[in-house]
Amino acid sequence: MTHVPSLPIDRPAGCPFDPPEELGRIREQHPLTRLTYPDGHEGWLATGYAQVRAVLADQRFSSRYELAHFPMPGFEGVTIGPATPGDLTGVDAPEHTRYRKLLTGRFTVRRMRQLAERVEQVTTEHLDAMERQGPGVDLVQAFAHPVPAVMICELLGVPYADRASFQGHAAAVSDVDASAEERFAAYGQLQEYVAQLVPAKRAEPTDDILSDLTTSDLTDEELAGLATFLLGAGLDTTANMLALGTFALLCHPSQLAALRADPALADPAVEELLRYLSITHTGVRAALEDVELDGQLIKAGESVAVSVQAGNRDPRRFADPDRLDLSRGAPGHLTFGHGIHQCLGQQLARVELRVALPALVTRFPTLRLAVAPEEVRLRPGHQNIFGVRELPVTWDQG
């Protein structure tokens, strides 16, 4: 196959954690191939690990939204404007460099590990609440969403009295069952709230990232944009990893038992789950100039869809890649991206996952799905972040 008529998005029946089978066939034959985008653009699709990594590392490929065509269904006739001030994902150097330098020191491995004790406290609080409620909960609402939500609120310095409404708006933005109008309205309310929070932090700074950044040269608009960006980057992704990671473990009982038995397995287990699930599954870059890659000439202006999920399942890089093996560790996986746009908050996500997942499965040793695996409702394939809509679970009350 030298040309793909549309991006495959349908996962195989009965295998909710696996990428579309067609992506694997494409990767084996042509890891960099032509792709027709929903708007008719003739661009490219990278599915091999080496090809995805090369595109992400090469600054001749731009992240700017307004230059790219988008490969996911639903973008027919849609024009995406430039990134709002403070959005690191949709800008290149020097704007990206400026923002990133200001934030890098606040997301170091050391600082994020210092948060581990607080993550443990928040995790315990929500596990206690689950136990009080008794068997039969939606794990998304009871645990997977609120744990990272509390942490991002504290990092941004959202006052305690505002957190319920703040988290409600944030949840509504990522609610795949809501209408586009409802999600857009919720996003507007979030932006409005953050825009009011910035001057409050300038006037009365507290111990949080947003207050720290008020001492920089960032404008109020940029500060609000950065805060909204951090919210989007640090909440929906981690919440979906917690829920989908739990779903995967419950469907692989031997791996679940191994994690329960060995606390030291937490670190490699998280890396393997990140690789295996690849929830941020597809990205896109636009060529700023002609680039030769893998024997192909990508012309200036052409978009390249990068299939992280296909790259993370490439047998040239990971042996037996379709098998979940928590002891693998999956070094070099692409779930957090690669290059200058590699996820800034990856260490925070790791801390939250390494604490919350083992604590959950240890606290409830009989935790299990309350419905058949095929009845768990998944997010649509065209969504930017893969996950579950809800995860009904139960356990034996001791």
C-alpha positions as CSV (number, residue, x, y, z in Angstrom):
1,M,0.0,0.0,0.0
2,T,1.6,3.3,-1.1
3,H,-1.4,5.5,-0.5
4,V,-3.9,5.4,2.4
5,P,-7.4,6.9,1.5
6,S,-8.2,7.9,5.1
7,L,-6.7,7.5,8.6
8,P,-7.8,4.2,10.1
9,I,-9.6,4.8,13.5
10,D,-11.6,1.7,14.2
11,R,-10.1,-0.6,16.8
12,P,-10.4,-4.4,16.4
13,A,-13.5,-6.0,17.9
14,G,-12.8,-7.5,21.3
15,C,-9.4,-5.8,21.6
16,P,-10.1,-2.3,22.9
17,F,-6.5,-1.6,23.8
18,D,-5.1,-2.4,20.4
19,P,-4.6,0.2,17.6
20,P,-6.6,-0.3,14.3
21,E,-5.3,-3.4,12.6
22,E,-4.9,-1.5,9.4
23,L,-2.2,0.7,11.0
24,G,-0.1,-2.4,11.6
25,R,-0.4,-3.6,8.0
26,I,0.5,-0.1,6.8
27,R,3.5,0.1,9.2
28,E,4.9,-3.3,8.0
29,Q,4.7,-2.4,4.3
30,H,5.3,1.4,4.2
31,P,6.0,3.0,7.6
32,L,5.9,6.4,5.8
33,T,3.2,6.6,3.2
34,R,0.8,9.0,1.5
35,L,-2.4,9.8,3.2
36,T,-5.5,11.7,2.1
37,Y,-6.8,14.0,4.8
38,P,-10.5,14.7,5.5
39,D,-10.2,18.2,3.8
40,G,-8.7,16.6,0.7
41,H,-5.1,17.5,1.5
42,E,-2.6,15.0,0.1
43,G,-0.1,14.5,3.0
44,W,1.7,11.7,4.8
45,L,1.2,9.2,7.5
46,A,4.1,7.9,9.7
47,T,3.4,4.6,11.5
48,G,6.9,3.2,12.1
49,Y,8.7,4.0,15.4
50,A,11.8,5.4,13.7
51,Q,9.7,7.5,11.3
52,V,7.4,8.9,14.0
53,R,10.4,9.7,16.2
54,A,12.3,11.4,13.3
55,V,9.4,13.7,12.5
56,L,8.9,14.7,16.1
57,A,12.6,15.4,16.5
58,D,13.0,17.5,13.3
59,Q,12.4,21.2,13.7
60,R,11.8,21.5,10.0
61,F,8.4,20.2,10.9
62,S,6.2,22.8,12.5
63,S,3.6,22.4,15.3
64,R,1.7,25.5,14.4
65,Y,-2.0,24.8,14.1
66,E,-2.6,27.2,11.2
67,L,-0.1,25.4,9.0
68,A,-1.3,21.9,9.5
69,H,-4.1,19.8,8.0
70,F,-5.7,17.5,10.5
71,P,-6.0,13.7,9.8
72,M,-8.9,12.9,12.1
73,P,-12.5,12.7,10.8
74,G,-14.5,15.8,11.5
75,F,-12.1,18.3,10.2
76,E,-13.6,18.7,6.7
77,G,-13.8,22.3,6.0
78,V,-12.5,23.3,9.4
79,T,-9.9,26.1,9.6
80,I,-7.8,26.2,12.7
81,G,-6.4,29.5,13.6
82,P,-3.1,30.3,15.4
83,A,-2.6,29.1,18.9
84,T,-3.7,31.4,21.7
85,P,-1.0,33.1,23.7
86,G,0.4,30.6,26.2
87,D,-0.4,27.4,24.3
88,L,2.9,25.6,24.0
89,T,1.6,22.9,21.7
90,G,0.7,25.1,18.7
91,V,3.8,27.3,18.5
92,D,7.4,26.9,17.3
93,A,10.6,28.6,18.4
94,P,11.2,31.3,19.6
95,E,7.7,31.6,21.2
96,H,7.8,27.9,22.3
97,T,11.3,28.3,23.7
98,R,10.3,31.4,25.8
99,Y,7.3,29.7,27.3
100,R,9.1,26.4,27.9
101,K,12.1,28.0,29.7
102,L,9.8,29.7,32.1
103,L,8.0,26.4,33.0
104,T,10.8,23.8,32.8
105,G,12.2,24.6,36.3
106,R,8.8,24.2,37.8
107,F,8.3,20.7,36.4
108,T,11.7,19.0,37.2
109,V,11.9,15.4,38.2
110,R,12.9,16.5,41.7
111,R,10.1,19.0,42.2
112,M,7.5,16.5,40.9
113,R,8.8,13.7,43.2
114,Q,8.4,16.2,46.1
115,L,4.7,16.2,45.3
116,A,4.5,12.4,45.7
117,E,3.5,12.7,49.4
118,R,0.6,15.1,48.5
119,V,-0.5,12.7,45.7
120,E,-0.5,9.9,48.2
121,Q,-2.8,12.0,50.5
122,V,-5.2,12.9,47.7
123,T,-5.2,9.3,46.5
124,T,-6.0,8.0,50.0
125,E,-8.8,10.5,50.5
126,H,-10.5,9.3,47.4
127,L,-10.0,5.6,48.1
128,D,-11.4,6.2,51.6
129,A,-14.5,7.8,50.0
130,M,-14.9,4.8,47.6
131,E,-14.7,2.4,50.6
132,R,-17.3,4.5,52.5
133,Q,-19.6,4.5,49.5
134,G,-19.3,0.7,49.1
135,P,-19.0,-1.5,46.1
136,G,-20.3,-0.3,42.8
137,V,-18.8,2.9,41.4
138,D,-17.9,4.6,38.2
139,L,-14.1,4.7,38.6
140,V,-13.8,7.7,36.3
141,Q,-16.0,9.9,38.5
142,A,-14.9,8.4,41.9
143,F,-11.1,8.2,41.3
144,A,-9.6,8.7,37.9
145,H,-10.8,12.2,37.3
146,P,-10.7,13.8,40.8
147,V,-7.2,12.8,41.7
148,P,-5.4,14.7,38.9
149,A,-8.0,17.4,39.1
150,V,-7.1,18.2,42.7
151,M,-3.4,18.2,41.9
152,I,-3.8,20.5,38.9
153,C,-5.9,22.9,41.0
154,E,-3.3,23.0,43.7
155,L,-0.5,23.5,41.2
156,L,-2.3,26.4,39.6
157,G,-3.4,27.8,42.9
158,V,-7.2,27.6,42.4
159,P,-8.8,28.7,45.7
160,Y,-10.5,25.8,47.5
161,A,-13.9,27.5,47.4
162,D,-13.7,27.6,43.6
163,R,-12.5,24.1,42.9
164,A,-15.9,22.3,42.6
165,S,-17.1,24.7,39.8
166,F,-13.6,24.8,38.2
167,Q,-13.4,21.0,38.1
168,G,-17.0,20.8,36.8
169,H,-16.2,23.1,33.9
170,A,-13.0,21.2,33.2
171,A,-14.9,17.9,33.1
172,A,-17.5,19.4,30.8
173,V,-14.9,20.4,28.3
174,S,-13.7,16.8,27.9
175,D,-17.2,15.2,28.1
176,V,-17.5,13.3,24.8
177,D,-21.3,12.9,25.3
178,A,-21.9,16.6,25.5
179,S,-22.7,18.7,22.4
180,A,-20.0,20.8,20.8
181,E,-21.9,23.9,22.0
182,E,-21.9,22.7,25.6
183,R,-18.2,21.9,25.5
184,F,-17.4,25.2,23.9
185,A,-19.4,27.0,26.5
186,A,-17.6,25.2,29.3
187,Y,-14.3,26.1,27.8
188,G,-15.3,29.7,27.7
189,Q,-16.2,29.6,31.3
190,L,-12.8,28.1,32.2
191,Q,-11.0,30.8,30.2
192,E,-13.1,33.5,31.9
193,Y,-12.3,32.1,35.3
194,V,-8.6,31.8,34.7
195,A,-8.5,35.4,33.2
196,Q,-9.9,36.6,36.5
197,L,-7.5,34.4,38.6
198,V,-4.3,35.9,37.0
199,P,-4.7,39.5,38.4
200,A,-5.7,38.0,41.7
201,K,-2.4,36.1,41.8
202,R,-0.5,39.3,40.9
203,A,-2.2,41.1,43.7
204,E,-1.9,38.4,46.3
205,P,0.5,35.6,45.2
206,T,0.4,32.2,46.9
207,D,2.6,29.1,46.7
208,D,1.7,27.9,43.2
209,I,3.0,27.9,39.7
210,L,0.7,30.7,38.5
211,S,1.8,33.0,41.3
212,D,5.5,32.1,40.5
213,L,4.9,33.1,36.9
214,T,3.5,36.5,37.7
215,T,7.1,37.6,38.4
216,S,8.1,36.8,34.8
217,D,7.6,39.0,31.7
218,L,4.4,37.2,30.7
219,T,1.3,39.3,30.0
220,D,-2.0,38.5,31.7
221,E,-3.2,37.0,28.5
222,E,-0.2,34.7,28.2
223,L,-0.5,33.7,31.9
224,A,-4.2,32.8,31.4
225,G,-3.3,30.9,28.3
226,L,-0.6,29.0,30.0
227,A,-2.8,28.1,32.9
228,T,-5.5,26.9,30.6
229,F,-2.9,24.9,28.6
230,L,-1.6,23.3,31.8
231,L,-5.1,22.4,32.8
232,G,-5.8,20.7,29.5
233,A,-2.5,18.9,29.4
234,G,-2.5,17.7,33.0
235,L,-6.1,16.7,33.6
236,D,-7.8,14.8,30.8
237,T,-4.7,12.8,29.8
238,T,-3.9,11.6,33.3
239,A,-7.5,10.9,34.1
240,N,-7.8,8.7,31.0
241,M,-4.6,6.9,31.8
242,L,-5.8,6.1,35.3
243,A,-9.1,4.7,34.1
244,L,-7.9,3.0,30.9
245,G,-4.8,1.6,32.8
246,T,-7.1,0.1,35.4
247,F,-9.3,-1.4,32.7
248,A,-6.3,-2.9,31.0
249,L,-5.0,-4.4,34.3
250,L,-8.4,-5.9,35.1
251,C,-8.4,-7.5,31.7
252,H,-4.9,-8.9,32.3
253,P,-5.2,-10.6,35.7
254,S,-1.6,-12.1,35.8
255,Q,-0.2,-8.6,35.2
256,L,-2.5,-7.1,37.9
257,A,-1.4,-9.8,40.3
258,A,2.3,-9.0,39.6
259,L,1.7,-5.3,40.3
260,R,0.0,-6.1,43.6
261,A,2.7,-8.5,44.7
262,D,5.7,-6.2,43.9
263,P,5.6,-2.5,44.7
264,A,8.9,-2.1,42.9
265,L,7.1,-2.9,39.7
266,A,5.2,0.4,39.8
267,D,7.7,2.4,37.7
268,P,8.2,0.0,34.8
269,A,4.5,-0.9,34.9
270,V,3.5,2.8,34.3
271,E,5.9,3.0,31.4
272,E,4.6,-0.1,29.8
273,L,1.0,1.0,30.3
274,L,1.8,4.3,28.7
275,R,3.3,2.5,25.7
276,Y,0.6,-0.2,25.4
277,L,-2.3,2.2,25.6
278,S,-0.9,5.3,23.8
279,I,-3.8,7.4,24.7
280,T,-2.5,10.5,22.9
281,H,-2.5,8.4,19.8
282,T,-2.1,10.7,16.7
283,G,-0.4,14.0,16.2
284,V,0.4,16.1,13.1
285,R,3.3,18.3,11.9
286,A,3.6,20.5,8.8
287,A,6.8,20.6,6.7
288,L,8.4,24.1,6.7
289,E,10.6,23.1,3.8
290,D,11.3,20.1,1.6
291,V,12.5,17.2,3.8
292,E,13.8,13.9,2.7
293,L,12.8,11.1,5.1
294,D,12.9,7.4,4.7
295,G,13.7,7.7,1.0
296,Q,10.6,9.9,0.4
297,L,10.5,13.6,-0.4
298,I,8.0,15.5,1.9
299,K,7.4,18.8,0.3
300,A,7.1,22.2,2.1
301,G,3.5,22.7,3.2
302,E,2.6,19.0,3.4
303,S,1.3,17.6,6.7
304,V,2.6,14.5,8.3
305,A,0.3,12.6,10.6
306,V,2.3,10.8,13.3
307,S,0.7,7.7,14.7
308,V,2.1,7.3,18.1
309,Q,0.0,4.2,18.8
310,A,1.4,2.5,15.7
311,G,5.0,3.5,16.6
312,N,4.6,2.2,20.1
313,R,3.5,-1.2,18.8
314,D,6.3,-1.4,16.2
315,P,8.0,-4.9,16.5
316,R,11.2,-3.3,15.2
317,R,11.5,-1.4,18.4
318,F,9.5,-3.5,21.0
319,A,9.6,-7.3,21.0
320,D,6.1,-8.9,21.0
321,P,4.6,-5.4,21.2
322,D,1.0,-6.4,21.4
323,R,1.6,-8.1,24.7
324,L,1.2,-6.2,28.0
325,D,4.3,-7.0,30.0
326,L,4.7,-4.7,33.1
327,S,8.2,-5.9,33.6
328,R,9.2,-4.6,30.1
329,G,9.6,-0.9,31.2
330,A,9.2,0.2,27.6
331,P,12.2,2.6,27.5
332,G,11.9,5.1,24.7
333,H,8.2,4.9,24.2
334,L,6.6,7.8,22.3
335,T,3.5,8.5,24.4
336,F,5.0,11.8,25.8
337,G,6.2,12.7,22.4
338,H,9.8,13.4,21.4
339,G,11.9,16.4,20.7
340,I,11.3,20.0,21.8
341,H,7.6,19.4,22.3
342,Q,8.0,16.4,24.5
343,C,5.4,16.6,27.3
344,L,6.4,19.2,29.9
345,G,4.3,17.6,32.6
346,Q,5.4,14.0,32.0
347,Q,7.1,13.7,35.4
348,L,3.9,14.9,37.2
349,A,1.9,12.3,35.3
350,R,4.3,9.6,36.2
351,V,4.2,10.5,39.9
352,E,0.4,10.5,39.9
353,L,0.2,7.1,38.0
354,R,2.9,5.5,40.1
355,V,1.1,6.4,43.3
356,A,-2.5,6.0,42.3
357,L,-2.6,2.8,40.3
358,P,-0.8,0.5,42.9
359,A,-2.7,2.1,45.7
360,L,-6.0,1.4,44.0
361,V,-5.4,-2.3,43.2
362,T,-3.8,-2.9,46.6
363,R,-6.6,-1.2,48.6
364,F,-9.2,-3.2,46.8
365,P,-7.7,-6.7,46.2
366,T,-11.0,-8.0,44.8
367,L,-11.5,-5.1,42.4
368,R,-13.2,-6.2,39.2
369,L,-15.3,-4.9,36.4
370,A,-19.0,-4.6,37.2
371,V,-19.9,-5.3,33.5
372,A,-18.5,-7.4,30.8
373,P,-15.4,-5.9,29.1
374,E,-17.3,-5.4,25.9
375,E,-19.9,-3.3,27.7
376,V,-17.3,-0.7,28.8
377,R,-18.0,2.4,26.7
378,L,-14.9,3.8,25.0
379,R,-14.3,7.2,23.7
380,P,-14.9,7.5,19.9
381,G,-11.9,6.7,17.7
382,H,-11.7,10.3,16.3
383,Q,-11.2,11.8,19.8
384,N,-7.7,13.2,20.4
385,I,-7.4,11.3,23.6
386,F,-8.4,7.6,23.9
387,G,-10.1,6.4,27.0
388,V,-13.2,5.1,28.6
389,R,-16.4,7.2,29.1
390,E,-17.0,5.4,32.4
391,L,-15.6,2.3,34.1
392,P,-18.1,0.5,36.3
393,V,-16.2,-1.5,39.0
394,T,-17.1,-3.4,42.1
395,W,-15.3,-5.4,44.9
396,D,-16.1,-7.6,47.9
397,Q,-16.8,-5.6,51.0
398,G,-14.6,-6.8,53.8
